[in-house]
Amino acid sequence: MALATSVLGAGNQVGAGSELGSWLVAQACGACSWEAAWLAALVRFDRAKQWAADGALSCADWLIGRVRLGRSTAFEKLRVAHELARRPVVAEAFAAGGITYCAVREITRAVGVDPAIDEVLVELARTATVLDVRRAVRRVLLLAEQDREPQERQATRGVRMVANGDGTTRVHAVLSDLEAAEL
């Protein structure tokens, strides 16, 4: 707190822009390191099913009830945590504060990639925007899709309907090109 006060200044006074900017960057890197450690602990907690001791039915339910995360956030944190446990290149860069959680979230959407791809994505995340990382991940996923057998692609087809609660329903469909043309 003393460091924050010295950098931010007393009352409404603010320190010099470059000093404040440097402080903000350092704090963001520290937050990334802290969150990396938290996510690593979350994986251990989930794998050991320690959430059951509180009567939760799953780790996501425990996060929702005990940590007060929203449902989608709880599932996303768990997904990212488990991916980081499988991907040391990404986990190390995140723990060192070299890449942000937003970049990690994007990188871990490319599941089952070669560690060399992770290295490239991490290097991109160190210098580029999260939007650039998202675009790169999208390209990686499209290339992986090209290598899949047609039967594997068929398995991902489906329709999901979600009531919005305002008298409308959102429909999400994954169709083959032929089905989409017919629709």
Secondary structure, DSSP 8 states (H G I E B T S, - for coil): -HHHHHHH-STT----HHHHHHHHHHHHHHHHHHHHHHHHHHHHHHHTTGGGGGT-SSHHHHIIIII---HHHHHHHHHHHHHHHH-HHHHHHHHTTSS-HHHHHHHTTSTT--HHHHHHHHHHHHHS-HHHHHHHHHHHHHHHHHHS-HHHHHHT-EEEEEE-SSS-EEEEEE--HHHHHH-
